[in-house]
Amino acid sequence: MSKIGVIGGGKVRISGLSATYRFARYCPKHHIRLYESSRSTGGWINTIKTTSGGLFETGPHSVRVATNLQSSAYALSLMTELGLEDDVIFRTAKDPAARFRFAMFDGEVTRLPYSLPSALLFNKLSIAEKLQMGLGLFKKQNHKRDVSLYDLIKETFGQKPADYFIDSMTRGIYATSSKNLTVPNTLAAVEKYFMTGIPAVNILKAIGSIDYTFPAKPFLEPYDPHLLNTAKSTKAKVWSLKNGLQDMIMKMTEVVQNADNSKIYLGTSAKLIRKHGSKLRIADSNGSEEIYDQIFASGNPKTLSCLLHPDDFPNELIELLAGFESTQVYVTLVELKNMVLPKSPGFGFLVPSCENPDILGVIYDSCNMPEHDGRGARYTIMSTRPHNELPNLVTDALGAIVEEVQVAWTHQIKGSNFKNVR
Ligand SMILES: Cc1cc2nc3c(=O)[nH]c(=O)nc-3n(C[C@H](O)[C@H](O)[C@H](O)COP(=O)(O)OP(=O)(O)OC[C@H]3O[C@@H](n4cnc5c(N)ncnc54)[C@H](O)[C@@H]3O)c2cc1C
């Protein structure tokens, strides 16, 4: 019998709450304790309902299927296990939400090329710029490890691809400009190729051939492949739940709360982790201390680095964890009164820094999950500064796609994304 401490009750694919849930459900001989600083489990997952009956996700909007990734396969198996199989909503490769992405070009929301012919017809690049991009594929890549992603792309493919394709993409994924990121931060699996003098086209091939094969025999039991098989046969790209992602949090929390071997300490932060002979000791924000055989920690690595006592843990480990930098992203949820989604259906649009340094992008929630609509079109605006510092945020973000912005409901939360600085 062993005692296990888990720090942080968040979850997207596999994290603190799902680890606790697994122990509670399948390992009755282990005692498990989950420390969660906030008053509820779920981490960034939180679904809220508007007065018109619409649903918004304040954190993750959907979960990627990526049928060859183990964590995605287990997340789908978990939905079956929790009795939520009939509530899973898939978005497939055919849906506009999966096919079309947009970016702001000269104040206009423009569909990004999604195939070679559409790239050749793309009217925001001149013939000379397209030629420069094509020739860039054969340019030998010999860069310093700390060159910024922006400079690397600009040098290889030209200024416009760096400004519009790469910068908008990193702002969408990492909530920061490509000028602040390097190849090791973003493409760690292929970073060595950027220093060996091979042409860019060979690196693209290497990226395409990264193998994440799902093992023939699942490493966790029970594993139910039914939803994954449905996802594969329908070419599903992402999924959510009929009543929002919060449902899976509630179901898992219920199992943990009803199990004899597990306890959730809500509103309780882990403050310090120390070695205790061959075991580990957690001191918490209520002044209590407990001894564990093992500890699982989820969430921000930088936070974890502050919990490890420097006398008991190697300095290299503490420094490595402290090196994960974070950046703030503000999320504003907007529902437009009695409106259906206007022109340009697709996932949403990204905004490069050269177009607007404050707005990162807009997600067309009504296109991605129409099942969550109430009486109005729903949008999520991501920004680098809060709503109250950007008085025209909603009109600046939505003005390019909606003629008259009549805001029926807005709600703002602060989120954070992490970039790995090594
Ligand atoms: C705005 C936004 C949108 C996103 N959209 C998507 C998306 O669409 N799809 C997707 O897959 N991912 C998305 N992500 C990323 C996703 O939210 C994270 O990858 C995920 O939340 C990480 O889960 P986690 O459990 O590791 O951490 P978290 O969800 O951050 O949970 C960590 C938990 O630990 C608790 N905690 C922290 N310190 C302590 C402590 N000392 N003691 C006790 N408890 C502590 C926190 O309160 C929190 O509940 C998004 C992120 C943001 C911010």
The ligand as a Gaussian input file, in Angstrom:
#p B3LYP/6-31G(d) Opt

LIG

0 1
 C       -7.245000      30.482000     -22.845000
 C       -6.715000      29.092000     -23.066000
 C       -7.260000      28.293000     -24.084000
 C       -6.783000      26.991000     -24.291000
 N       -7.365000      26.220000     -25.272000
 C       -7.012000      24.922000     -25.418000
 C       -7.728000      24.057000     -26.328000
 O       -8.669000      24.479000     -27.019000
 N       -7.359000      22.749000     -26.398000
 C       -6.334000      22.253000     -25.610000
 O       -6.044000      21.049000     -25.700000
 N       -5.639000      23.053000     -24.747000
 C       -5.954000      24.360000     -24.623000
 N       -5.289000      25.173000     -23.724000
 C       -4.185000      24.625000     -22.946000
 C       -4.734000      23.852000     -21.736000
 O       -5.630000      24.650000     -20.991000
 C       -3.586000      23.415000     -20.836000
 O       -2.692000      22.640000     -21.604000
 C       -4.140000      22.568000     -19.705000
 O       -5.030000      23.332000     -18.920000
 C       -3.010000      22.037000     -18.858000
 O       -3.601000      21.235000     -17.853000
 P       -2.929000      21.099000     -16.450000
 O       -3.785000      20.223000     -15.614000
 O       -1.504000      20.698000     -16.635000
 O       -2.891000      22.581000     -15.873000
 P       -4.076000      23.552000     -15.428000
 O       -5.316000      23.363000     -16.219000
 O       -3.438000      24.907000     -15.394000
 O       -4.381000      23.063000     -13.940000
 C       -3.435000      23.219000     -12.912000
 C       -4.199000      23.252000     -11.605000
 O       -3.242000      23.302000     -10.555000
 C       -3.697000      24.193000      -9.554000
 N       -2.486000      24.611000      -8.817000
 C       -1.461000      25.383000      -9.260000
 N       -0.512000      25.501000      -8.304000
 C       -0.936000      24.759000      -7.241000
 C       -0.391000      24.470000      -5.942000
 N        0.789000      24.958000      -5.533000
 N       -1.113000      23.671000      -5.103000
 C       -2.315000      23.160000      -5.496000
 N       -2.876000      23.410000      -6.703000
 C       -2.192000      24.184000      -7.563000
 C       -4.406000      25.293000     -10.323000
 O       -5.356000      25.958000      -9.512000
 C       -5.086000      24.486000     -11.446000
 O       -6.389000      24.071000     -11.094000
 C       -5.727000      26.496000     -23.493000
 C       -5.162000      27.304000     -22.482000
 C       -5.656000      28.584000     -22.253000
 C       -5.061000      29.427000     -21.137000

